[in-house]
Amino acid sequence: MDRKGRPLRQAEEPPRLETMAEEEMIRLKSMHLAPYIQLATVLIGKRRRSGGNMFRHQIDTFGILMDYGYIDSVLLKAAVIHDLVEDVPDLDREQILEIDEESQEVYQLVLEVTRRPVESKAVFLTRILEYGSHRALVLKSADRISNMISLGYTTDISFIQRYADETERFVYPIAEKANKAMLAELVELVATRREFLARRFEI
């Protein structure tokens, strides 16, 4: 109340930015991430259909995991190199295994989300859904979020349609098991791509 007994108007507080907790910052700081990032730079030369390169995609997937609050060193390290085995056929696995004490776990997680030469895309995604560890489910969900966002930069109608269908059929169930919020984002991203396709067909 003021001196005349009137209620004081509360000044509107500016929105607070969500920042990383001190404990999480310390955990992130102690992770041995730099050697994994350095290893991933070999992907800078590998272009993506939607623009950019595969190195950026690794870092984007890492950022998505951070955005969802994952401060798991094995998961984050694997995110930084998750396409390395698939996209660099002559990769010497010792380059990964000799990095630190978590390298074996990181490498195994990368293998979980790596499509094998004998696997169709459907078989590959079904394997992750049915047999993948929780980390693999989370990593694949973040990977697909990054890929769906990248679809905003391509105008190949058949590719967008096929990728949206694949996401609904195979990746939604993976995200359902991994993280409901990730599933919600994927649903929204697919909806935006379908809206884009609908507008193109109307034209």
Secondary structure as the mmCIF struct_conf table of DSSP 4:
data_model
#
loop_
_struct_conf.conf_type_id
_struct_conf.id
_struct_conf.beg_label_comp_id
_struct_conf.beg_label_asym_id
_struct_conf.beg_label_seq_id
_struct_conf.end_label_comp_id
_struct_conf.end_label_asym_id
_struct_conf.end_label_seq_id
TURN_TY1_P TURN_TY1_P1 ARG A 3 LYS A 4
BEND BEND1 GLY A 5 GLY A 5
HELX_LH_PP_P HELX_LH_PP_P1 ARG A 6 GLU A 18
HELX_RH_AL_P HELX_RH_AL_P1 GLU A 22 SER A 30
BEND BEND2 MET A 31 MET A 31
HELX_RH_AL_P HELX_RH_AL_P2 ALA A 34 ALA A 40
HELX_RH_3T_P HELX_RH_3T_P1 THR A 41 GLY A 45
BEND BEND3 LYS A 46 LYS A 46
STRN STRN1 ARG A 47 ARG A 47
TURN_TY1_P TURN_TY1_P2 ARG A 49 SER A 50
BEND BEND4 GLY A 51 GLY A 52
STRN STRN2 ASN A 53 ASN A 53
HELX_RH_AL_P HELX_RH_AL_P3 MET A 54 ASP A 67
TURN_TY1_P TURN_TY1_P3 TYR A 68 GLY A 69
HELX_RH_AL_P HELX_RH_AL_P4 SER A 73 VAL A 80
TURN_TY1_P TURN_TY1_P4 ILE A 81 ASP A 83
HELX_RH_AL_P HELX_RH_AL_P5 LEU A 84 ASP A 87
TURN_TY1_P TURN_TY1_P5 PRO A 89 ASP A 90
TURN_TY1_P TURN_TY1_P6 ARG A 93 ARG A 93
HELX_RH_AL_P HELX_RH_AL_P6 GLU A 94 LEU A 97
TURN_TY1_P TURN_TY1_P7 GLU A 98 GLU A 98
BEND BEND5 ILE A 99 ILE A 99
TURN_TY1_P TURN_TY1_P8 GLU A 101 GLU A 102
HELX_RH_AL_P HELX_RH_AL_P7 SER A 103 GLU A 112
TURN_TY1_P TURN_TY1_P9 VAL A 113 VAL A 113
BEND BEND6 THR A 114 THR A 114
HELX_LH_PP_P HELX_LH_PP_P2 ARG A 115 ARG A 116
TURN_TY1_P TURN_TY1_P10 PRO A 117 VAL A 118
HELX_RH_AL_P HELX_RH_AL_P8 LYS A 121 TYR A 131
HELX_RH_AL_P HELX_RH_AL_P9 HIS A 134 SER A 150
HELX_RH_3T_P HELX_RH_3T_P2 LEU A 151 TYR A 153
HELX_RH_AL_P HELX_RH_AL_P10 ILE A 157 GLU A 166
HELX_RH_PI_P HELX_RH_PI_P1 THR A 167 VAL A 171
HELX_RH_AL_P HELX_RH_AL_P11 TYR A 172 ALA A 178
HELX_RH_AL_P HELX_RH_AL_P12 LYS A 180 GLU A 202
#
